[in-house]
Amino acid sequence: MESDRELFLKEAFFLYSMRDRILRDNRLYMTPVPVQNGLAYSGPFKPPVLGAYAE
């Protein structure tokens, strides 16, 4: 079974290709992603949301 991190990394390029749709749709934007990113700023959300990665 894949971990959440492995699945997220496996699908990262697909998510990147869908970034415009993610940024336009609040439901997609606000989808929690249970993967710690280590970025200095990922928005005020815990866990980070998909929209923060798309930005």
Secondary structure, 3 states (H helix, E strand, C coil): CCCHHHHHHHCHHHHHHCHHHHHHCHHHHCCECCCCCCCCCCCCCCCCEHHHHHC
